[in-house]
Amino acid sequence: MIMKTKTRIIAIAVTLVIVAAILLRLASNKRDLESEISSNAEFATVIPVETYTVSMKGTDNSFKVNGSVTPLREISAVAEVQGQVTSVSASLGNKVKVNQVLAEVQNELLKAQCEYEKANLEKAKRDLDRFETLSKTNAATSQQFEAARLTYLNAQSTFISVKKQYENTYIRAPFNGIITKRFIEKGSYLTSGQAAFSIAETDKVKFIAKLTVAEAAEIAVHDALDITIDALQGTTYKGKVTAIGVTTDESKRYDIEIEIANSGSGQNMILPGMFGTAIFPGKKNQKNLLIPRRAVTGSMKNPKVFVVTGNSVSEREIVAESVNDAFVRVVSGLQSGEIVVTAGQINLVNGSKVKLLPSSK
């Protein structure tokens, strides 16, 4: 009987120990669950972000800008006389030399008249020489000599006028260049002043690039720089800034004109329409307020950043210019030492709570 009583007491004690252990385990699980729920709730309202501390940095301000080639000048070769075109010796795309004949207007009558007036001038010159000799020996009067001189001057004037008209029947290239347009054919009838060809100069070309306000401030007219042309790889051309625009386009950029001596020939010649890159030396080791490009939200036309203050952020508009693919130069809107968000902005709004990730700077 006593043994049965002891066994029952032991069983009850063991049961109580097991129940107590179970209760302790449940209480521990409850505390862990509550802690996890609290942690998740905090994470849901606090957004992890990467940041960057704004600072002044010394930079090499040399920069590259893409652009395109245009003619230094492009003018029309026009007819100086009216008449029918009898021959055309230049076509679209032809390279031509200065004074090269491009077309001819009907000129048989002018040619004959020019030869007649030339002969008349030669006769008048012989008569003038003869009367000059005779007047020196009093074999001719001064009136006869003066009449011969006037006859000669009149013949000279007439010949020059007719010769000029005859020469104008030939349409010539005003400079070395390329025919960009042809407006006439053999048999066409031209009036004086009518365009026959459009010619672009090739000895020199013009490279057009667009610079930001900050970039334009780095250069001046007559500055020398290098140019590379995409289609002519392996060659660097020397350029000179000839003009800087005074107004910006819609992207707030200035047109810059750069003159290039076209030293190439044949397949190495720079042609209008080619694309390339201008390499501006810029000012060396100038201090700039820089931030990573990835800190900028929106476009560079209207840049904004999220600035960290304490454990929250505020969105701020800034004025900035591109430096390269990685950094932008802050013109205004930020101070050195301020902290900007560089990753995680997609989840942020004004006043969002943030948590700086360990990798943040």
NUBA-189740 format. One record per residue (C-alpha): x, y, z; residue number from 1; residue in one letter. Coordinates in steps of 0.02 Angstrom, whole numbers. Layout:
N
@c1=X | c2=Y | c3=Z | seq=NUM | type=A;
...
This chain:
361
@c1=0 | c2=0 | c3=0 | seq=1 | type=M;
@c1=141 | c2=116 | c3=44 | seq=2 | type=I;
@c1=230 | c2=75 | c3=-120 | seq=3 | type=M;
@c1=76 | c2=119 | c3=-220 | seq=4 | type=K;
@c1=62 | c2=286 | c3=-131 | seq=5 | type=T;
@c1=246 | c2=330 | c3=-168 | seq=6 | type=K;
@c1=226 | c2=284 | c3=-350 | seq=7 | type=T;
@c1=74 | c2=394 | c3=-367 | seq=8 | type=R;
@c1=165 | c2=541 | c3=-287 | seq=9 | type=I;
@c1=314 | c2=521 | c3=-405 | seq=10 | type=I;
@c1=199 | c2=516 | c3=-558 | seq=11 | type=A;
@c1=110 | c2=674 | c3=-503 | seq=12 | type=I;
@c1=277 | c2=764 | c3=-474 | seq=13 | type=A;
@c1=342 | c2=714 | c3=-644 | seq=14 | type=V;
@c1=181 | c2=773 | c3=-723 | seq=15 | type=T;
@c1=195 | c2=940 | c3=-635 | seq=16 | type=L;
@c1=375 | c2=961 | c3=-693 | seq=17 | type=V;
@c1=326 | c2=923 | c3=-872 | seq=18 | type=I;
@c1=180 | c2=1045 | c3=-866 | seq=19 | type=V;
@c1=293 | c2=1180 | c3=-792 | seq=20 | type=A;
@c1=422 | c2=1154 | c3=-930 | seq=21 | type=A;
@c1=287 | c2=1167 | c3=-1062 | seq=22 | type=I;
@c1=221 | c2=1328 | c3=-986 | seq=23 | type=L;
@c1=396 | c2=1404 | c3=-980 | seq=24 | type=L;
@c1=426 | c2=1357 | c3=-1162 | seq=25 | type=R;
@c1=261 | c2=1435 | c3=-1216 | seq=26 | type=L;
@c1=302 | c2=1596 | c3=-1122 | seq=27 | type=A;
@c1=472 | c2=1605 | c3=-1207 | seq=28 | type=S;
@c1=395 | c2=1577 | c3=-1379 | seq=29 | type=N;
@c1=270 | c2=1714 | c3=-1344 | seq=30 | type=K;
@c1=407 | c2=1838 | c3=-1299 | seq=31 | type=R;
@c1=505 | c2=1793 | c3=-1458 | seq=32 | type=D;
@c1=350 | c2=1813 | c3=-1565 | seq=33 | type=L;
@c1=309 | c2=1981 | c3=-1489 | seq=34 | type=E;
@c1=489 | c2=2039 | c3=-1517 | seq=35 | type=S;
@c1=484 | c2=1983 | c3=-1699 | seq=36 | type=E;
@c1=316 | c2=2070 | c3=-1728 | seq=37 | type=I;
@c1=385 | c2=2228 | c3=-1651 | seq=38 | type=S;
@c1=542 | c2=2218 | c3=-1758 | seq=39 | type=S;
@c1=440 | c2=2192 | c3=-1917 | seq=40 | type=N;
@c1=328 | c2=2338 | c3=-1876 | seq=41 | type=A;
@c1=479 | c2=2449 | c3=-1851 | seq=42 | type=E;
@c1=557 | c2=2389 | c3=-2016 | seq=43 | type=F;
@c1=395 | c2=2426 | c3=-2107 | seq=44 | type=A;
@c1=404 | c2=2610 | c3=-2056 | seq=45 | type=T;
@c1=593 | c2=2637 | c3=-2063 | seq=46 | type=V;
@c1=668 | c2=2626 | c3=-2238 | seq=47 | type=I;
@c1=849 | c2=2567 | c3=-2259 | seq=48 | type=P;
@c1=951 | c2=2681 | c3=-2372 | seq=49 | type=V;
@c1=1129 | c2=2710 | c3=-2432 | seq=50 | type=E;
@c1=1198 | c2=2886 | c3=-2417 | seq=51 | type=T;
@c1=1343 | c2=2998 | c3=-2468 | seq=52 | type=Y;
@c1=1419 | c2=3144 | c3=-2375 | seq=53 | type=T;
@c1=1431 | c2=3298 | c3=-2486 | seq=54 | type=V;
@c1=1609 | c2=3364 | c3=-2499 | seq=55 | type=S;
@c1=1725 | c2=3478 | c3=-2598 | seq=56 | type=M;
@c1=1841 | c2=3381 | c3=-2712 | seq=57 | type=K;
@c1=1982 | c2=3432 | c3=-2826 | seq=58 | type=G;
@c1=1949 | c2=3378 | c3=-3005 | seq=59 | type=T;
@c1=2030 | c2=3383 | c3=-3174 | seq=60 | type=D;
@c1=1898 | c2=3483 | c3=-3267 | seq=61 | type=N;
@c1=1944 | c2=3421 | c3=-3440 | seq=62 | type=S;
@c1=1786 | c2=3359 | c3=-3523 | seq=63 | type=F;
@c1=1722 | c2=3283 | c3=-3684 | seq=64 | type=K;
@c1=1569 | c2=3338 | c3=-3782 | seq=65 | type=V;
@c1=1492 | c2=3254 | c3=-3933 | seq=66 | type=N;
@c1=1448 | c2=3355 | c3=-4087 | seq=67 | type=G;
@c1=1436 | c2=3356 | c3=-4276 | seq=68 | type=S;
@c1=1526 | c2=3430 | c3=-4425 | seq=69 | type=V;
@c1=1448 | c2=3566 | c3=-4534 | seq=70 | type=T;
@c1=1524 | c2=3668 | c3=-4676 | seq=71 | type=P;
@c1=1626 | c2=3818 | c3=-4623 | seq=72 | type=L;
@c1=1534 | c2=3906 | c3=-4763 | seq=73 | type=R;
@c1=1413 | c2=3850 | c3=-4896 | seq=74 | type=E;
@c1=1365 | c2=3967 | c3=-5038 | seq=75 | type=I;
@c1=1280 | c2=3960 | c3=-5207 | seq=76 | type=S;
@c1=1374 | c2=3974 | c3=-5371 | seq=77 | type=A;
@c1=1261 | c2=4084 | c3=-5476 | seq=78 | type=V;
@c1=1247 | c2=4131 | c3=-5659 | seq=79 | type=A;
@c1=1314 | c2=4305 | c3=-5697 | seq=80 | type=E;
@c1=1232 | c2=4311 | c3=-5869 | seq=81 | type=V;
@c1=1071 | c2=4245 | c3=-5942 | seq=82 | type=Q;
@c1=1065 | c2=4110 | c3=-6073 | seq=83 | type=G;
@c1=1051 | c2=3925 | c3=-6108 | seq=84 | type=Q;
@c1=1168 | c2=3803 | c3=-6020 | seq=85 | type=V;
@c1=1276 | c2=3718 | c3=-6152 | seq=86 | type=T;
@c1=1377 | c2=3603 | c3=-6037 | seq=87 | type=S;
@c1=1382 | c2=3544 | c3=-5856 | seq=88 | type=V;
@c1=1543 | c2=3470 | c3=-5788 | seq=89 | type=S;
@c1=1504 | c2=3445 | c3=-5602 | seq=90 | type=A;
@c1=1380 | c2=3335 | c3=-5511 | seq=91 | type=S;
@c1=1316 | c2=3310 | c3=-5334 | seq=92 | type=L;
@c1=1456 | c2=3253 | c3=-5217 | seq=93 | type=G;
@c1=1599 | c2=3302 | c3=-5333 | seq=94 | type=N;
@c1=1753 | c2=3380 | c3=-5252 | seq=95 | type=K;
@c1=1800 | c2=3540 | c3=-5344 | seq=96 | type=V;
@c1=1946 | c2=3660 | c3=-5343 | seq=97 | type=K;
@c1=1938 | c2=3849 | c3=-5335 | seq=98 | type=V;
@c1=1901 | c2=3928 | c3=-5507 | seq=99 | type=N;
@c1=1860 | c2=3757 | c3=-5581 | seq=100 | type=Q;
@c1=1729 | c2=3772 | c3=-5721 | seq=101 | type=V;
@c1=1567 | c2=3691 | c3=-5666 | seq=102 | type=L;
@c1=1454 | c2=3739 | c3=-5811 | seq=103 | type=A;
@c1=1451 | c2=3846 | c3=-5967 | seq=104 | type=E;
@c1=1315 | c2=3962 | c3=-6033 | seq=105 | type=V;
@c1=1293 | c2=3993 | c3=-6220 | seq=106 | type=Q;
@c1=1431 | c2=4115 | c3=-6269 | seq=107 | type=N;
@c1=1473 | c2=4105 | c3=-6456 | seq=108 | type=E;
@c1=1424 | c2=4286 | c3=-6491 | seq=109 | type=L;
@c1=1514 | c2=4352 | c3=-6338 | seq=110 | type=L;
@c1=1668 | c2=4251 | c3=-6384 | seq=111 | type=K;
@c1=1670 | c2=4325 | c3=-6560 | seq=112 | type=A;
@c1=1637 | c2=4499 | c3=-6493 | seq=113 | type=Q;
@c1=1778 | c2=4478 | c3=-6368 | seq=114 | type=C;
@c1=1899 | c2=4429 | c3=-6506 | seq=115 | type=E;
@c1=1843 | c2=4580 | c3=-6610 | seq=116 | type=Y;
@c1=1864 | c2=4702 | c3=-6467 | seq=117 | type=E;
@c1=2034 | c2=4627 | c3=-6427 | seq=118 | type=K;
@c1=2091 | c2=4658 | c3=-6606 | seq=119 | type=A;
@c1=2018 | c2=4833 | c3=-6601 | seq=120 | type=N;
@c1=2114 | c2=4867 | c3=-6440 | seq=121 | type=L;
@c1=2277 | c2=4806 | c3=-6516 | seq=122 | type=E;
@c1=2252 | c2=4921 | c3=-6667 | seq=123 | type=K;
@c1=2212 | c2=5069 | c3=-6554 | seq=124 | type=A;
@c1=2372 | c2=5033 | c3=-6456 | seq=125 | type=K;
@c1=2477 | c2=5031 | c3=-6615 | seq=126 | type=R;
@c1=2398 | c2=5196 | c3=-6671 | seq=127 | type=D;
@c1=2432 | c2=5274 | c3=-6502 | seq=128 | type=L;
@c1=2613 | c2=5219 | c3=-6506 | seq=129 | type=D;
@c1=2633 | c2=5288 | c3=-6684 | seq=130 | type=R;
@c1=2557 | c2=5459 | c3=-6643 | seq=131 | type=F;
@c1=2662 | c2=5468 | c3=-6486 | seq=132 | type=E;
@c1=2820 | c2=5443 | c3=-6588 | seq=133 | type=T;
@c1=2763 | c2=5569 | c3=-6721 | seq=134 | type=L;
@c1=2717 | c2=5699 | c3=-6591 | seq=135 | type=S;
@c1=2893 | c2=5694 | c3=-6522 | seq=136 | type=K;
@c1=2962 | c2=5751 | c3=-6693 | seq=137 | type=T;
@c1=2817 | c2=5871 | c3=-6723 | seq=138 | type=N;
@c1=2757 | c2=5758 | c3=-6866 | seq=139 | type=A;
@c1=2588 | c2=5747 | c3=-6781 | seq=140 | type=A;
@c1=2490 | c2=5876 | c3=-6684 | seq=141 | type=T;
@c1=2449 | c2=5861 | c3=-6500 | seq=142 | type=S;
@c1=2264 | c2=5852 | c3=-6548 | seq=143 | type=Q;
@c1=2298 | c2=5699 | c3=-6656 | seq=144 | type=Q;
@c1=2395 | c2=5616 | c3=-6514 | seq=145 | type=F;
@c1=2257 | c2=5656 | c3=-6389 | seq=146 | type=E;
@c1=2124 | c2=5586 | c3=-6507 | seq=147 | type=A;
@c1=2227 | c2=5424 | c3=-6526 | seq=148 | type=A;
@c1=2243 | c2=5411 | c3=-6337 | seq=149 | type=R;
@c1=2056 | c2=5431 | c3=-6310 | seq=150 | type=L;
@c1=2022 | c2=5302 | c3=-6446 | seq=151 | type=T;
@c1=2138 | c2=5181 | c3=-6358 | seq=152 | type=Y;
@c1=2058 | c2=5210 | c3=-6187 | seq=153 | type=L;
@c1=1885 | c2=5183 | c3=-6261 | seq=154 | type=N;
@c1=1940 | c2=5022 | c3=-6348 | seq=155 | type=A;
@c1=2019 | c2=4962 | c3=-6184 | seq=156 | type=Q;
@c1=1860 | c2=4995 | c3=-6085 | seq=157 | type=S;
@c1=1752 | c2=4907 | c3=-6214 | seq=158 | type=T;
@c1=1867 | c2=4756 | c3=-6220 | seq=159 | type=F;
@c1=1871 | c2=4738 | c3=-6030 | seq=160 | type=I;
@c1=1681 | c2=4748 | c3=-6023 | seq=161 | type=S;
@c1=1653 | c2=4619 | c3=-6160 | seq=162 | type=V;
@c1=1789 | c2=4505 | c3=-6090 | seq=163 | type=K;
@c1=1706 | c2=4509 | c3=-5918 | seq=164 | type=K;
@c1=1538 | c2=4463 | c3=-5996 | seq=165 | type=Q;
@c1=1620 | c2=4319 | c3=-6089 | seq=166 | type=Y;
@c1=1709 | c2=4255 | c3=-5933 | seq=167 | type=E;
@c1=1544 | c2=4263 | c3=-5839 | seq=168 | type=N;
@c1=1470 | c2=4134 | c3=-5956 | seq=169 | type=T;
@c1=1577 | c2=4008 | c3=-5861 | seq=170 | type=Y;
@c1=1510 | c2=3961 | c3=-5688 | seq=171 | type=I;
@c1=1660 | c2=3926 | c3=-5577 | seq=172 | type=R;
@c1=1692 | c2=3859 | c3=-5401 | seq=173 | type=A;
@c1=1724 | c2=4003 | c3=-5280 | seq=174 | type=P;
@c1=1836 | c2=3893 | c3=-5168 | seq=175 | type=F;
@c1=1891 | c2=3713 | c3=-5140 | seq=176 | type=N;
@c1=1738 | c2=3616 | c3=-5089 | seq=177 | type=G;
@c1=1605 | c2=3486 | c3=-5123 | seq=178 | type=I;
@c1=1449 | c2=3505 | c3=-5230 | seq=179 | type=I;
@c1=1304 | c2=3485 | c3=-5109 | seq=180 | type=T;
@c1=1164 | c2=3531 | c3=-5232 | seq=181 | type=K;
@c1=1147 | c2=3549 | c3=-5420 | seq=182 | type=R;
@c1=1003 | c2=3650 | c3=-5490 | seq=183 | type=F;
@c1=1038 | c2=3644 | c3=-5677 | seq=184 | type=I;
@c1=1052 | c2=3525 | c3=-5824 | seq=185 | type=E;
@c1=1117 | c2=3545 | c3=-6000 | seq=186 | type=K;
@c1=987 | c2=3644 | c3=-6095 | seq=187 | type=G;
@c1=923 | c2=3737 | c3=-5942 | seq=188 | type=S;
@c1=891 | c2=3922 | c3=-5965 | seq=189 | type=Y;
@c1=970 | c2=4033 | c3=-5833 | seq=190 | type=L;
@c1=937 | c2=4212 | c3=-5785 | seq=191 | type=T;
@c1=1068 | c2=4325 | c3=-5709 | seq=192 | type=S;
@c1=1086 | c2=4289 | c3=-5523 | seq=193 | type=G;
@c1=1002 | c2=4117 | c3=-5530 | seq=194 | type=Q;
@c1=1085 | c2=3982 | c3=-5423 | seq=195 | type=A;
@c1=1167 | c2=3841 | c3=-5519 | seq=196 | type=A;
@c1=1258 | c2=3745 | c3=-5381 | seq=197 | type=F;
@c1=1275 | c2=3744 | c3=-5193 | seq=198 | type=S;
@c1=1454 | c2=3717 | c3=-5134 | seq=199 | type=I;
@c1=1520 | c2=3679 | c3=-4959 | seq=200 | type=A;
@c1=1699 | c2=3723 | c3=-4917 | seq=201 | type=E;
@c1=1814 | c2=3577 | c3=-4875 | seq=202 | type=T;
@c1=1982 | c2=3657 | c3=-4833 | seq=203 | type=D;
@c1=1906 | c2=3702 | c3=-4665 | seq=204 | type=K;
@c1=1752 | c2=3634 | c3=-4576 | seq=205 | type=V;
@c1=1653 | c2=3685 | c3=-4423 | seq=206 | type=K;
@c1=1618 | c2=3570 | c3=-4275 | seq=207 | type=F;
@c1=1463 | c2=3613 | c3=-4173 | seq=208 | type=I;
@c1=1454 | c2=3557 | c3=-3991 | seq=209 | type=A;
@c1=1329 | c2=3599 | c3=-3853 | seq=210 | type=K;
@c1=1399 | c2=3646 | c3=-3682 | seq=211 | type=L;
@c1=1318 | c2=3672 | c3=-3512 | seq=212 | type=T;
@c1=1332 | c2=3838 | c3=-3422 | seq=213 | type=V;
@c1=1476 | c2=3772 | c3=-3315 | seq=214 | type=A;
@c1=1567 | c2=3697 | c3=-3465 | seq=215 | type=E;
@c1=1549 | c2=3856 | c3=-3568 | seq=216 | type=A;
@c1=1626 | c2=3954 | c3=-3424 | seq=217 | type=A;
@c1=1783 | c2=3847 | c3=-3442 | seq=218 | type=E;
@c1=1823 | c2=3902 | c3=-3621 | seq=219 | type=I;
@c1=1855 | c2=4059 | c3=-3723 | seq=220 | type=A;
@c1=1864 | c2=4107 | c3=-3906 | seq=221 | type=V;
@c1=2031 | c2=4055 | c3=-3986 | seq=222 | type=H;
@c1=2055 | c2=3912 | c3=-3862 | seq=223 | type=D;
@c1=2141 | c2=3762 | c3=-3943 | seq=224 | type=A;
@c1=2074 | c2=3585 | c3=-3919 | seq=225 | type=L;
@c1=2075 | c2=3412 | c3=-3997 | seq=226 | type=D;
@c1=1937 | c2=3336 | c3=-4104 | seq=227 | type=I;
@c1=1909 | c2=3153 | c3=-4146 | seq=228 | type=T;
@c1=1792 | c2=3099 | c3=-4285 | seq=229 | type=I;
@c1=1694 | c2=2936 | c3=-4265 | seq=230 | type=D;
@c1=1711 | c2=2885 | c3=-4447 | seq=231 | type=A;
@c1=1898 | c2=2926 | c3=-4452 | seq=232 | type=L;
@c1=1964 | c2=2830 | c3=-4303 | seq=233 | type=Q;
@c1=2148 | c2=2841 | c3=-4261 | seq=234 | type=G;
@c1=2168 | c2=3025 | c3=-4306 | seq=235 | type=T;
@c1=2156 | c2=3174 | c3=-4191 | seq=236 | type=T;
@c1=2123 | c2=3344 | c3=-4270 | seq=237 | type=Y;
@c1=2168 | c2=3514 | c3=-4200 | seq=238 | type=K;
@c1=2024 | c2=3634 | c3=-4175 | seq=239 | type=G;
@c1=2002 | c2=3815 | c3=-4120 | seq=240 | type=K;
@c1=1850 | c2=3891 | c3=-4035 | seq=241 | type=V;
@c1=1785 | c2=4028 | c3=-4150 | seq=242 | type=T;
@c1=1615 | c2=4070 | c3=-4072 | seq=243 | type=A;
@c1=1519 | c2=4042 | c3=-3910 | seq=244 | type=I;
@c1=1330 | c2=4061 | c3=-3913 | seq=245 | type=G;
@c1=1251 | c2=4194 | c3=-3802 | seq=246 | type=V;
@c1=1083 | c2=4106 | c3=-3777 | seq=247 | type=T;
@c1=1042 | c2=3928 | c3=-3723 | seq=248 | type=T;
@c1=927 | c2=3801 | c3=-3804 | seq=249 | type=D;
@c1=787 | c2=3708 | c3=-3714 | seq=250 | type=E;
@c1=914 | c2=3597 | c3=-3624 | seq=251 | type=S;
@c1=1005 | c2=3752 | c3=-3559 | seq=252 | type=K;
@c1=1158 | c2=3722 | c3=-3669 | seq=253 | type=R;
@c1=1260 | c2=3843 | c3=-3774 | seq=254 | type=Y;
@c1=1311 | c2=3812 | c3=-3955 | seq=255 | type=D;
@c1=1499 | c2=3815 | c3=-3975 | seq=256 | type=I;
@c1=1580 | c2=3830 | c3=-4147 | seq=257 | type=E;
@c1=1752 | c2=3753 | c3=-4174 | seq=258 | type=I;
@c1=1851 | c2=3776 | c3=-4334 | seq=259 | type=E;
@c1=1953 | c2=3628 | c3=-4396 | seq=260 | type=I;
@c1=2084 | c2=3630 | c3=-4534 | seq=261 | type=A;
@c1=2036 | c2=3484 | c3=-4646 | seq=262 | type=N;
@c1=2209 | c2=3409 | c3=-4665 | seq=263 | type=S;
@c1=2143 | c2=3241 | c3=-4727 | seq=264 | type=G;
@c1=2117 | c2=3191 | c3=-4907 | seq=265 | type=S;
@c1=2020 | c2=3057 | c3=-4999 | seq=266 | type=G;
@c1=1939 | c2=2938 | c3=-4875 | seq=267 | type=Q;
@c1=2020 | c2=3030 | c3=-4729 | seq=268 | type=N;
@c1=1935 | c2=3195 | c3=-4769 | seq=269 | type=M;
@c1=1814 | c2=3264 | c3=-4640 | seq=270 | type=I;
@c1=1644 | c2=3284 | c3=-4721 | seq=271 | type=L;
@c1=1490 | c2=3382 | c3=-4666 | seq=272 | type=P;
@c1=1369 | c2=3272 | c3=-4568 | seq=273 | type=G;
@c1=1504 | c2=3169 | c3=-4480 | seq=274 | type=M;
@c1=1494 | c2=3149 | c3=-4291 | seq=275 | type=F;
@c1=1637 | c2=3163 | c3=-4168 | seq=276 | type=G;
@c1=1698 | c2=3218 | c3=-3998 | seq=277 | type=T;
@c1=1777 | c2=3381 | c3=-3941 | seq=278 | type=A;
@c1=1904 | c2=3362 | c3=-3799 | seq=279 | type=I;
@c1=1911 | c2=3523 | c3=-3697 | seq=280 | type=F;
@c1=2061 | c2=3541 | c3=-3579 | seq=281 | type=P;
@c1=1966 | c2=3640 | c3=-3446 | seq=282 | type=G;
@c1=2042 | c2=3712 | c3=-3287 | seq=283 | type=K;
@c1=2153 | c2=3596 | c3=-3186 | seq=284 | type=K;
@c1=2125 | c2=3544 | c3=-3004 | seq=285 | type=N;
@c1=1978 | c2=3659 | c3=-2970 | seq=286 | type=Q;
@c1=1879 | c2=3622 | c3=-2811 | seq=287 | type=K;
@c1=1697 | c2=3574 | c3=-2840 | seq=288 | type=N;
@c1=1552 | c2=3520 | c3=-2732 | seq=289 | type=L;
@c1=1517 | c2=3346 | c3=-2799 | seq=290 | type=L;
@c1=1385 | c2=3212 | c3=-2769 | seq=291 | type=I;
@c1=1359 | c2=3044 | c3=-2855 | seq=292 | type=P;
@c1=1244 | c2=3053 | c3=-3005 | seq=293 | type=R;
@c1=1139 | c2=2913 | c3=-2929 | seq=294 | type=R;
@c1=1089 | c2=3032 | c3=-2788 | seq=295 | type=A;
@c1=991 | c2=3138 | c3=-2912 | seq=296 | type=V;
@c1=807 | c2=3097 | c3=-2935 | seq=297 | type=T;
@c1=716 | c2=3149 | c3=-3092 | seq=298 | type=G;
@c1=811 | c2=3226 | c3=-3238 | seq=299 | type=S;
@c1=960 | c2=3344 | c3=-3242 | seq=300 | type=M;
@c1=841 | c2=3479 | c3=-3306 | seq=301 | type=K;
@c1=754 | c2=3481 | c3=-3136 | seq=302 | type=N;
@c1=868 | c2=3386 | c3=-3015 | seq=303 | type=P;
@c1=814 | c2=3342 | c3=-2838 | seq=304 | type=K;
@c1=895 | c2=3246 | c3=-2694 | seq=305 | type=V;
@c1=839 | c2=3173 | c3=-2527 | seq=306 | type=F;
@c1=938 | c2=3252 | c3=-2383 | seq=307 | type=V;
@c1=956 | c2=3155 | c3=-2220 | seq=308 | type=V;
@c1=927 | c2=3250 | c3=-2059 | seq=309 | type=T;
@c1=929 | c2=3142 | c3=-1902 | seq=310 | type=G;
@c1=828 | c2=2987 | c3=-1942 | seq=311 | type=N;
@c1=717 | c2=3062 | c3=-2079 | seq=312 | type=S;
@c1=736 | c2=3138 | c3=-2252 | seq=313 | type=V;
@c1=675 | c2=3291 | c3=-2344 | seq=314 | type=S;
@c1=667 | c2=3314 | c3=-2532 | seq=315 | type=E;
@c1=762 | c2=3464 | c3=-2598 | seq=316 | type=R;
@c1=782 | c2=3547 | c3=-2769 | seq=317 | type=E;
@c1=960 | c2=3585 | c3=-2822 | seq=318 | type=I;
@c1=1052 | c2=3663 | c3=-2970 | seq=319 | type=V;
@c1=1181 | c2=3542 | c3=-3040 | seq=320 | type=A;
@c1=1289 | c2=3511 | c3=-3193 | seq=321 | type=E;
@c1=1357 | c2=3348 | c3=-3261 | seq=322 | type=S;
@c1=1542 | c2=3314 | c3=-3232 | seq=323 | type=V;
@c1=1551 | c2=3135 | c3=-3296 | seq=324 | type=N;
@c1=1449 | c2=2975 | c3=-3291 | seq=325 | type=D;
@c1=1478 | c2=2953 | c3=-3104 | seq=326 | type=A;
@c1=1470 | c2=3128 | c3=-3027 | seq=327 | type=F;
@c1=1379 | c2=3293 | c3=-3045 | seq=328 | type=V;
@c1=1437 | c2=3465 | c3=-2990 | seq=329 | type=R;
@c1=1318 | c2=3552 | c3=-2868 | seq=330 | type=V;
@c1=1299 | c2=3736 | c3=-2912 | seq=331 | type=V;
@c1=1176 | c2=3776 | c3=-2773 | seq=332 | type=S;
@c1=1056 | c2=3692 | c3=-2653 | seq=333 | type=G;
@c1=1179 | c2=3590 | c3=-2546 | seq=334 | type=L;
@c1=1318 | c2=3624 | c3=-2424 | seq=335 | type=Q;
@c1=1477 | c2=3526 | c3=-2389 | seq=336 | type=S;
@c1=1446 | c2=3400 | c3=-2249 | seq=337 | type=G;
@c1=1262 | c2=3369 | c3=-2286 | seq=338 | type=E;
@c1=1209 | c2=3190 | c3=-2317 | seq=339 | type=I;
@c1=1111 | c2=3137 | c3=-2470 | seq=340 | type=V;
@c1=1027 | c2=2971 | c3=-2510 | seq=341 | type=V;
@c1=1109 | c2=2873 | c3=-2652 | seq=342 | type=T;
@c1=1005 | c2=2711 | c3=-2647 | seq=343 | type=A;
@c1=828 | c2=2676 | c3=-2589 | seq=344 | type=G;
@c1=748 | c2=2837 | c3=-2651 | seq=345 | type=Q;
@c1=608 | c2=2744 | c3=-2740 | seq=346 | type=I;
@c1=527 | c2=2709 | c3=-2571 | seq=347 | type=N;
@c1=550 | c2=2883 | c3=-2499 | seq=348 | type=L;
@c1=434 | c2=3032 | c3=-2481 | seq=349 | type=V;
@c1=458 | c2=3195 | c3=-2387 | seq=350 | type=N;
@c1=478 | c2=3153 | c3=-2201 | seq=351 | type=G;
@c1=509 | c2=2966 | c3=-2222 | seq=352 | type=S;
@c1=601 | c2=2882 | c3=-2078 | seq=353 | type=K;
@c1=764 | c2=2802 | c3=-2133 | seq=354 | type=V;
@c1=896 | c2=2684 | c3=-2070 | seq=355 | type=K;
@c1=1073 | c2=2703 | c3=-2137 | seq=356 | type=L;
@c1=1144 | c2=2541 | c3=-2202 | seq=357 | type=L;
@c1=1317 | c2=2489 | c3=-2138 | seq=358 | type=P;
@c1=1392 | c2=2516 | c3=-2312 | seq=359 | type=S;
@c1=1335 | c2=2699 | c3=-2313 | seq=360 | type=S;
@c1=1467 | c2=2836 | c3=-2317 | seq=361 | type=K;
